[in-house]
Amino acid sequence: MSAQLDPQPTAPDAYDVLVVGGGINGAGIARDMAGRGWKVLLVERDDLASHTSSSSTKLIHGGLRYLEYYEFSLVRKALQEREVLLKSAPHIMWPLRFVMPHDAAMRPAWMIRIGLFMYDHLARREVLPGSNGVDLRSSPLGAPLKSQYTRGFVYSDGWVDDARLVLLNALDAQRHGATILTRTACVEAQRDAEGWTATLQNAQGNKRTVRARALVNAAGPWAESFLRGVARPARGETLATKSLRLVKGSHIIVKRAFEHDHAYIFQNPDKRIIFAIPYERDFTLIGTTDVELQGDPGVARIAADEQAYLCEQASRYFKQPISNDDVVWSYAGVRPLLDDASGDPSAVTRDYLLEPQRDGAPLLSVWGGKITTFRKLAEDAADLLGDMLGQRRAAWTQGAFLPGGDLSGWIGAAQRPDTDFERFVAAVQTRHPWLPADVARRWARAYGSRIDHLIAASQSLADLGQEVAPGLYEIELHYLQREEWVSSADDVLWRRSKLGLHYTEAQREAVRQWMTLSNQGAAA
């Protein structure tokens, strides 16, 4: 489903809104605007969620630690969004309980209790249970921990497949009429009194020109540089009025460090926290760091001292130490935080700012933000853009399902996201008993009720085509190319799925070779 650019277009295509950036904020805004009836074009120079939006800690959370920085408005906004999101896509998001072992040297118990009381009550909860204390000496939750941790606290948040969350927003935007162009860079955007003229360039170097009444700068870590180097004002004014502070957050993945289904939040002597989260069935995800980044965010990688820090802090709590030898994979994401002059990168606000510029054709720049608040950010952005375009249209995403999230056709009325998903898996296995159980569960997780688009008329394993790698059949690869903008093996292995973690290098290479041959055939 990759789009081709006409190398010699006869006339510029016209849109109401051009969104630059295919991360969570850009995709969310494109979805919201398209659903309100605006003609939307989203361009992303790489794959969807190639950078920050696939490199998060993958939490739908209020941000318990932000209470210490008095970010009450941000925490409340995020807490309000948790259950909205969990209900919208129960296949890629689910509730998760967190265990905080108490270390009296870090924070006193009374402070934690007050923080958790606020966390429980700043927003209404219908699905997520409240917090409670736990005796780690007698609970399975204490079994992986060192013996000095005898008591702790348990509270609720949620988990999300961040890259697929972006993908689902792009799919929904397209379903509502938006045009999505991946591997397409906006190399110039000229503002005039009536709109924007943008030059787009695809991976083959072909260019085309489009017109848009409004421009959304959702370029994430590149938002400031986009305004300084690509977007051109109608007159001599400066488009860039804010500065971003780029903070790198790195993560490591190790073999499964504990058996239960809860996650841990560990307090560190530097007053930061890290998480240890059950991940992809066989692994534990540990992160994150907060390191000021200088240079190109596109090539950010975990540094040796960051990996050592995560191993050291996790080893302060786990009986079985975590060492460099245990790390099977790592990744780093760059958070584009609004520079608020905080000395400590951990203290820089995670809240977002939408900056409208109305001097000439509408321009809206997205500064900062976090994945939990993307839907609210998009809703606020669409309200602003509607005002600038001369017609505010009604919001619609609160209570709306993301693609694949409505499971009612399989299981009847929704009850609660976690149990609904398990009922859905059972229904998939009943309807397709020939499908291996692990494949059925993975497909249910990835595609939700859209699994019918994938399975189509298949009646047996033979109908799925060649098994290119364990559990990965040709029918899925063709579906990903046709429906999900996939054009490379990395798109498949690390963003549309995390199969790359489970495969050997030889198995990953088999996927690369299949994709190479498929792309060559398509180009012939």
C-alpha positions in Angstrom: 0.0 0.0 0.0 3.0 2.3 -0.4 2.1 5.5 -2.2 3.9 6.6 -5.3 4.7 10.3 -6.0 4.2 11.6 -9.5 7.6 13.0 -10.6 6.0 15.6 -12.8 2.6 16.5 -11.4 0.4 18.7 -13.5 -1.1 20.7 -10.7 -0.8 20.8 -6.9 -3.2 18.6 -4.9 -5.2 20.7 -2.5 -5.9 19.8 1.1 -7.3 21.5 4.2 -4.5 20.3 6.4 -1.0 19.0 5.8 0.4 17.2 8.9 4.2 16.7 8.9 5.3 13.9 11.2 4.0 10.3 11.5 4.5 9.8 15.2 1.7 9.5 17.7 0.9 13.2 17.7 0.8 13.6 14.0 -1.2 10.4 13.4 -3.6 11.3 16.2 -4.2 14.8 14.8 -4.7 13.4 11.2 -7.2 10.9 12.6 -9.2 13.6 14.6 -9.2 16.1 11.7 -10.2 13.5 9.1 -13.0 12.3 11.3 -14.3 15.9 11.5 -14.6 16.0 7.7 -11.4 17.9 6.8 -9.3 16.8 3.9 -6.0 15.7 5.4 -2.6 14.7 4.1 0.0 13.2 6.5 3.6 12.8 5.4 6.3 10.9 7.3 9.9 10.8 5.9 10.5 7.3 7.4 8.1 4.6 8.5 5.3 5.4 10.9 6.5 5.5 14.5 10.1 5.1 13.4 11.6 7.2 16.2 10.2 8.4 19.5 6.8 6.8 19.2 8.2 3.3 19.0 10.8 3.8 21.6 8.8 4.7 24.7 8.5 2.7 28.0 5.1 1.6 26.5 3.0 2.8 29.4 -0.4 4.3 29.5 0.1 6.1 32.9 -0.6 9.2 34.8 3.0 9.6 35.8 3.2 8.9 39.5 6.6 10.6 39.9 5.4 13.8 38.3 3.4 14.5 41.5 6.7 15.3 43.1 7.2 18.1 40.6 3.7 19.5 41.3 2.5 18.6 37.8 -1.0 18.0 39.1 -2.8 19.1 35.9 -0.6 16.9 33.7 -1.1 13.9 36.0 -4.9 14.4 36.2 -5.2 14.8 32.4 -3.2 11.6 31.9 -5.2 9.7 34.5 -8.4 10.7 32.8 -7.1 9.4 29.5 -6.0 5.9 30.8 -9.4 4.2 30.7 -10.5 6.1 27.6 -7.6 4.6 25.8 -7.8 1.1 27.3 -11.4 0.8 26.2 -10.7 2.1 22.7 -8.2 -0.7 21.8 -8.2 -3.6 24.2 -6.1 -5.7 21.8 -3.0 -3.4 22.0 -3.6 -1.9 25.5 -4.3 -3.5 28.8 -4.3 -2.8 32.6 -1.0 -3.5 34.4 -0.4 -3.6 38.1 2.9 -2.0 39.4 4.8 -3.0 42.6 6.8 -0.4 44.4 9.1 -2.0 47.0 9.5 0.4 49.9 13.0 1.7 50.5 13.0 4.0 53.5 16.2 5.7 52.3 14.4 7.0 49.2 11.0 8.3 50.3 9.1 7.8 53.6 6.1 5.5 53.5 3.7 8.3 54.4 4.7 10.3 51.4 4.1 7.3 49.1 0.7 6.7 50.6 -0.3 10.3 50.0 1.0 10.2 46.5 -0.9 7.0 45.8 -4.1 8.3 47.4 -3.9 11.3 45.0 -3.2 9.0 42.1 -6.3 6.9 42.9 -8.6 9.9 43.3 -7.4 12.6 40.8 -9.6 11.0 38.1 -12.5 8.7 38.0 -11.7 5.0 37.7 -14.1 2.3 36.3 -11.8 -0.5 35.3 -8.5 0.0 37.1 -8.4 -1.0 40.8 -7.0 1.3 43.4 -3.7 1.0 45.3 -2.9 -1.2 48.3 0.0 -2.3 50.5 1.7 -5.6 50.2 3.8 -7.8 52.5 6.6 -8.8 50.2 7.8 -11.5 52.6 4.7 -13.6 52.0 3.6 -12.5 48.5 4.9 -14.0 45.2 5.5 -10.4 44.2 8.4 -10.3 46.7 10.0 -13.6 45.5 12.3 -12.0 42.9 13.5 -9.3 45.3 16.2 -9.1 47.8 15.2 -10.0 51.4 15.6 -6.4 52.7 12.5 -5.4 50.8 9.8 -6.6 53.1 6.9 -4.3 52.3 5.7 -2.5 49.2 2.8 -0.8 47.4 0.8 -1.9 44.4 -1.1 0.4 42.1 -2.6 0.4 38.6 -1.7 1.9 35.2 -1.7 0.4 31.7 0.6 -1.0 28.9 0.5 -0.2 25.2 2.1 -1.4 22.0 3.2 2.1 21.1 4.2 1.5 17.5 0.9 -0.2 16.7 -1.0 2.6 18.5 0.5 5.0 15.9 -0.4 2.6 13.1 -4.0 2.3 14.3 -4.4 6.1 14.3 -3.1 6.3 10.8 -5.4 3.5 9.7 -8.4 5.3 11.2 -7.3 8.6 9.6 -7.2 6.8 6.3 -10.6 5.2 6.9 -12.0 8.8 7.4 -10.5 9.9 4.1 -7.0 11.1 5.0 -4.1 10.4 2.7 -1.1 8.9 4.4 2.3 9.0 2.7 5.2 7.2 4.4 8.8 7.5 3.4 7.9 11.0 2.1 9.7 14.1 3.3 8.4 17.6 3.3 11.5 19.3 2.0 10.0 22.8 1.7 6.9 24.6 2.9 6.2 28.1 1.7 3.6 30.2 3.5 1.4 32.8 1.9 -1.8 34.6 2.8 -4.1 31.9 1.4 -2.2 28.7 2.4 0.9 26.7 2.2 2.7 25.3 -0.8 4.7 22.2 0.1 7.3 20.2 -1.8 7.3 16.5 -1.0 10.0 14.1 -1.9 9.8 10.3 -1.7 12.5 7.7 -1.1 13.2 7.5 -4.9 13.9 11.2 -5.1 10.6 12.0 -6.9 9.0 15.3 -6.0 5.5 16.7 -6.1 3.9 19.9 -4.9 0.8 20.1 -2.7 -1.3 23.0 -1.4 -2.8 23.1 2.1 -4.9 25.7 3.9 -3.1 24.9 7.2 0.1 23.2 8.2 0.7 21.1 11.4 4.2 20.7 12.6 4.2 17.4 14.4 7.8 16.5 13.7 8.6 15.5 17.2 12.4 15.9 17.9 12.7 17.8 14.6 9.8 20.2 15.3 12.2 23.2 16.0 14.5 22.4 13.1 11.5 22.0 10.7 10.5 25.6 11.5 14.0 26.9 11.2 15.0 25.1 8.0 12.0 23.9 6.0 9.0 26.1 6.7 9.3 29.5 5.2 7.2 32.5 6.3 5.4 34.8 3.9 7.4 37.8 5.1 10.4 38.2 7.3 8.9 36.9 10.6 10.4 34.0 12.5 8.3 30.9 12.7 10.3 29.2 15.5 9.5 30.8 18.8 10.1 27.9 21.1 13.1 25.7 21.9 13.0 22.0 22.4 15.1 20.1 24.9 16.0 16.7 23.6 16.2 14.1 26.3 17.2 10.5 25.5 15.5 7.7 27.3 17.2 4.3 26.9 15.9 0.8 27.7 17.3 -2.6 27.9 15.6 -6.0 27.4 16.7 -9.0 29.3 15.5 -12.6 29.6 12.5 -12.9 31.8 13.5 -11.8 35.3 10.3 -12.9 37.2 7.3 -15.2 36.7 4.3 -13.1 37.7 2.4 -10.6 35.6 3.0 -7.4 37.6 5.6 -4.8 36.8 8.0 -3.1 39.2 8.8 0.5 39.8 12.1 1.0 41.5 13.3 4.1 43.3 16.9 5.0 42.8 19.3 7.0 45.0 19.4 9.8 42.4 15.6 10.3 43.0 14.8 8.9 39.6 12.8 5.7 39.0 13.1 2.8 36.6 10.5 0.2 35.6 10.9 -3.5 35.1 8.0 -4.7 33.0 6.9 -8.1 31.7 7.6 -8.0 27.9 6.8 -10.2 25.0 6.2 -13.2 27.1 9.8 -14.2 27.4 11.5 -11.0 28.4 11.7 -8.1 30.9 11.9 -4.5 29.8 13.9 -2.2 32.0 14.0 1.6 31.6 14.4 4.4 31.3 17.2 7.0 31.5 17.1 10.7 31.2 20.1 12.0 29.3 20.5 15.4 27.6 21.0 14.8 23.9 23.2 16.8 21.6 23.3 16.0 17.9 21.0 14.2 15.5 18.1 12.5 17.3 17.7 10.1 14.4 20.9 8.2 15.3 20.4 8.2 19.1 21.6 4.9 20.7 22.0 3.7 24.2 25.4 4.6 25.7 27.5 2.1 27.7 27.1 4.2 30.9 23.3 4.2 30.4 23.2 0.4 30.1 25.4 0.1 33.2 23.1 2.4 35.1 20.0 0.4 34.3 21.8 -2.9 35.2 23.1 -1.4 38.4 19.7 0.0 39.6 17.8 -3.1 38.7 20.4 -5.2 40.6 19.8 -3.1 43.7 16.4 -4.8 44.0 16.5 -8.2 42.2 18.1 -11.2 44.0 19.5 -12.3 40.6 21.7 -9.4 39.5 21.3 -7.9 36.0 24.5 -7.7 34.0 25.5 -6.5 30.5 25.6 -10.2 29.5 21.9 -10.5 30.2 21.0 -7.8 27.7 19.5 -9.2 24.5 18.3 -6.0 23.0 18.3 -2.3 23.7 16.7 0.9 22.3 16.7 4.6 22.8 14.0 7.2 22.2 14.4 10.9 22.1 11.7 12.9 24.0 11.1 16.3 22.4 10.4 18.2 25.7 9.6 21.9 25.8 12.5 23.7 27.3 11.4 25.1 30.6 14.9 25.9 31.9 14.9 23.0 34.4 18.4 22.0 35.4 17.5 18.3 35.8 16.3 16.5 32.6 14.0 14.4 34.7 12.2 17.5 35.9 11.5 18.9 32.4 7.7 19.0 32.0 6.1 16.2 30.0 3.1 18.3 29.3 2.4 19.6 25.8 2.0 23.0 24.3 0.1 23.7 21.1 1.3 26.9 19.5 -1.0 28.4 16.8 0.3 31.1 14.5 -2.4 33.0 12.6 -0.2 35.6 10.8 -0.9 34.3 7.3 -2.0 30.8 6.6 -2.6 28.8 9.8 0.4 27.0 11.4 0.1 24.8 14.4 3.2 23.5 16.1 3.2 20.7 18.6 5.7 21.0 21.4 6.3 18.2 23.9 3.7 15.7 25.0 3.6 12.1 26.1 1.9 9.1 24.6 -0.8 8.8 27.2 -2.2 12.2 26.4 -2.0 11.9 22.6 -5.8 11.7 22.1 -6.5 14.8 24.2 -3.7 16.6 22.4 -5.1 15.7 19.0 -8.6 16.8 20.1 -7.3 20.2 21.4 -5.3 20.6 18.2 -8.3 19.9 16.0 -10.3 22.4 17.9 -7.6 25.0 17.3 -7.3 24.2 13.7 -11.0 24.3 13.2 -11.0 27.8 14.7 -8.2 28.9 12.4 -9.9 27.4 9.3 -13.1 29.2 10.2 -15.3 26.3 11.3 -15.0 24.4 14.6 -16.4 21.0 14.1 -17.5 18.6 16.9 -15.0 16.4 18.7 -15.6 12.7 18.3 -12.7 10.5 19.5 -13.7 10.1 23.1 -15.5 6.8 23.3 -14.6 5.8 19.7 -12.8 2.6 19.0 -9.5 2.4 17.2 -9.3 -0.1 14.3 -9.7 -3.6 15.6 -10.8 -2.4 19.0 -14.5 -3.2 18.7 -14.7 -6.8 19.6 -18.4 -7.0 20.0 -18.9 -8.9 16.8 -16.9 -11.7 18.3 -17.8 -11.6 22.0 -20.9 -9.5 22.4 -21.1 -6.5 24.7 -17.9 -5.2 26.2 -17.4 -5.8 29.9 -13.8 -4.8 30.8 -10.8 -4.5 28.5 -8.6 -7.3 29.9 -11.3 -10.0 30.2 -12.8 -8.9 26.9 -9.5 -9.7 25.2 -9.3 -13.2 26.7 -12.8 -13.9 25.5 -11.8 -12.7 22.0 -8.8 -15.0 21.9 -11.1 -17.9 22.8 -13.5 -16.9 20.1 -10.7 -16.7 17.5 -9.5 -20.2 18.5 -13.0 -21.6 18.3 -13.7 -20.1 14.9 -10.3 -21.1 13.5 -9.3 -24.3 15.4 -6.6 -25.1 12.8 -4.7 -22.0 13.7 -1.7 -22.6 16.1 -2.5 -21.2 19.6 0.5 -18.9 19.7 -0.3 -17.5 16.2 -3.9 -17.0 17.1 -3.0 -15.1 20.3 -0.4 -12.9 18.5 -2.7 -12.1 15.7 -5.5 -11.3 18.1 -3.2 -8.9 20.0 -1.9 -7.2 16.8 -5.0 -7.0 14.7 -8.0 -7.3 17.1 -11.3 -7.6 15.2 -9.4 -6.8 12.0 -8.0 -10.3 12.1 -10.7 -11.2 9.5 -8.9 -8.9 7.0 -5.8 -11.0 7.6 -7.3 -14.6 7.7 -9.8 -13.8 4.9 -11.1 -17.1 3.4 -8.3 -19.3 4.9 -9.4 -22.7 6.1 -6.1 -24.4 6.9 -2.4 -23.7 7.5 -1.8 -24.4 3.9 -3.9 -21.4 2.9 -1.5 -19.1 4.8 1.3 -19.6 2.3 5.0 -20.2 3.1 6.1 -19.9 6.7 8.9 -17.5 6.2 10.0 -17.5 9.8 8.5 -19.3 12.9 4.8 -18.2 13.1 5.2 -15.7 10.2 3.3 -16.7 7.1 3.2 -15.1 3.7 -0.4 -14.1 4.1 0.6 -11.8 7.0 3.4 -10.3 5.1 1.2 -9.6 2.1 -1.4 -8.1 4.5 1.2 -5.8 6.1 2.4 -4.6 2.7 -1.2 -4.1 1.5 -2.8 -2.6 4.6 -0.1 -1.2 6.9 2.5 0.7 4.8 5.2 -2.0 5.3 8.1 -1.9 2.9 11.1 -3.3 4.8 11.9 -6.2 7.1 12.5 -3.8 10.0 9.0 -2.5 9.6 7.8 -6.1 10.2 10.2 -7.2 12.8 10.5 -4.2 15.1 7.4 -1.9 14.6 4.4 -3.8 13.3 5.5 -6.6 15.6 8.4 -7.5 17.9 9.1 -10.8 16.2 12.7 -9.7 15.8 13.2 -10.3 19.5 12.2 -13.9 19.2 14.0 -14.8 16.1 17.6 -15.8 15.5 19.7 -13.8 13.0 19.1 -16.4 10.4 15.4 -16.1 10.8 15.5 -12.3 10.6 17.6 -12.7 7.5 14.9 -14.9 6.0 12.4 -12.1 6.5 14.8 -9.6 4.9 15.3 -11.8 1.8 11.5 -12.3 1.4 10.9 -8.6 1.6 13.7 -7.8 -0.8 12.3 -10.3 -3.4 8.8 -9.0 -2.9 9.8 -5.4 -3.3 11.8 -6.3 -6.5 8.7 -8.1 -7.9 6.5 -5.1 -7.1 8.9 -2.7 -8.9 9.3 -4.9 -12.0 
